Every structure is written in C-alpha cells, then in structure tokens.
Amino acid sequence: MLEVISWIALGIGVISSLIVIMDIIKHPQMMTIMNVVWPINGLFFGPFALWTYFKWGRLKAKNLELEDNRGRPAKVFVSTSHCSAGCTLGDAVGVPIVALTAMTIAGSTLFAHYIVEFILAYVFGIIFQFYAIYPMNKKQGIIGSIKEAIKADSFSLLAFEIGMFGWMAIVHFLLFTEPPKPNQPTYWFMMQIAMVLGFLTSYPANWLLVKQGIKEEM
C-alpha cells in the first residue's frame, strides 16, 4: 500500500511541476532563476505549489501586468521557496552519487548522505542565491555577489537541512526495519516529505533574515 501511495504522490509532484513549466514557458519570470525554482517546488509540494505559483508566482511574470499585493508572509514564502529549491536540487543530485558509489562514512550510509547532500545543497543554494542577487546589482561584481549570497543563504540553508535530515533519521531508525533504497518509490516519497519539512524549518529562518535586512523579500 505504501508503494502505491508513493507512486501516486510522486506522480502528482511530476504533474504539478509540468503544469508550472508549461505556464512559465508562456509567462517567464522577471527573475530568471525563479523559472527553475517554481517547477522544483512542484515536485515536492504538488498541488500546493500550483496554488502558490498561480497566486504569487505569476505576479512576477515578465509579460503580465499584475498588481503585487502580497504581504510579508507571502514574500517570505517565495524567498523560502527559492532557498528550498537550491537545497532540493543539491540533495537530489547527492542521493545517486552516494548510492552508485556505495559510499559510507563512519560505517553509515546515512552519514554519507548527510555529508554529500549537505555540501551539494549548500553549493546549489549559494548558486541560486547568487543568480537572485547578481542580476540586480552587477556593480558589486561576481565576488561581491557570492559573498552576499553566502551571507543571505547560509542560515536558511542550515535550517532547511535540519528539518530534512531530522526526517531522514526518523525514516532510517524508526519507521522502517529496513530503510527504503533510492531505487524504490518509497524512498523518494520519504524525500518529498523531507523537503516539505525542510521548507517548514527554513521559513522562520528566512523570516528573520528578511526582517533583519540580510535577505531581500521576493
């Protein structure tokens, strides 16, 4: 039954992502990196990602003149989506690397996932943040924009990984006698849940960063 639920959840995520992609092709975002962010959100948030995209994401389309009447909660949500998408991509890339190399750290596959996925999530997260910062202020140069990206994204990225890794530990040690493997749909369904929980733990961090002026509302 869990495998069937997993396939359904994954299918809904893929369909949601494709719907966003098709609309973005018609209405590309003013901030180019968001053309990648919104479809990634669809993969783990499913229908909720569709709702948030059409409610808030389309307000930032290049070819649509829509009034941006979002409050701070919505703007922080978009900022968190941007952060989470970079983390999600890094984590998704890290999983097959660990699986194909049969990597372990301290005799644990889970620890290998933690280390590899954290590094890649951090790299992709900073890249995503860079492409949000640099196009708006090219005068500070590439190095300056990288520094600003690190400053803006490190705390929120760490908060995301705490939520995600916490769920991975629960899956690994508590929910299954034998944890699912990356070639099984259940594994990726558990990862969908991990991404949602990572988003939830990252949202307060992004709120604080925006409030302190360290990170811009999006």
RAKAQUI-V712220 format. One record per backbone hydrogen bond with DSSP energy under -0.5 kcal/mol. NH is the residue of the N-H (numbers start at 1). CO is the residue of the C=O. Records with the same first field share a line. If there is no record, write none. Layout:
# RAKAQUI-V712220
NH = CO, CO
This chain:
# RAKAQUI-V712220
5 = 1
6 = 2
7 = 3
8 = 4
9 = 5
10 = 6
11 = 7
12 = 8
13 = 9
14 = 10
15 = 11
16 = 12
17 = 13
18 = 14
19 = 15
20 = 16
21 = 17
22 = 18
23 = 19
24 = 20
25 = 21
26 = 22
27 = 23
30 = 60
32 = 30
34 = 31
35 = 32
36 = 33
37 = 33
38 = 34
40 = 36
41 = 37
42 = 38
43 = 39, 40
44 = 40, 41
45 = 41
46 = 42
48 = 45
49 = 46
50 = 46
51 = 47
52 = 48
53 = 49
54 = 50
55 = 51
56 = 52
57 = 52
58 = 53
59 = 56
60 = 57
61 = 58
62 = 28
64 = 61
66 = 64
69 = 67
75 = 71
76 = 72
77 = 73
78 = 74
79 = 75
80 = 76
81 = 77
82 = 78
83 = 79
84 = 80
85 = 81
86 = 82
87 = 83
88 = 84
89 = 85
90 = 86
91 = 87
92 = 88
93 = 89
94 = 90
95 = 91
96 = 92
97 = 93
98 = 94
99 = 95
100 = 96
101 = 97
102 = 98
103 = 98
105 = 108
108 = 105
112 = 108
113 = 109
114 = 110
115 = 111
116 = 112
117 = 113
118 = 114
119 = 115
120 = 116
121 = 117
122 = 118
123 = 119
124 = 120
125 = 121
126 = 122
127 = 123
128 = 124
129 = 125
130 = 126
131 = 127
132 = 128, 129
133 = 129
134 = 130
136 = 133
137 = 133, 134
140 = 137
141 = 138
144 = 140
145 = 141
146 = 142
147 = 143
148 = 144
149 = 145
150 = 146
151 = 147
152 = 148
153 = 149
154 = 150
157 = 153
158 = 154
159 = 155
160 = 156
161 = 157
162 = 158
163 = 159
164 = 160
165 = 161
166 = 162
167 = 163
168 = 164
169 = 165
170 = 166
171 = 167
172 = 168
173 = 169
174 = 170
175 = 170
176 = 171
184 = 181
187 = 184
188 = 184
189 = 185
190 = 186
191 = 187
192 = 188
193 = 189
194 = 190
195 = 191
196 = 192
197 = 193
198 = 194
199 = 195
200 = 196
201 = 197
202 = 198
203 = 199
204 = 200
205 = 201
206 = 202
207 = 203
208 = 204
209 = 205
210 = 206
211 = 207
212 = 208
213 = 210
214 = 209
215 = 209
218 = 75
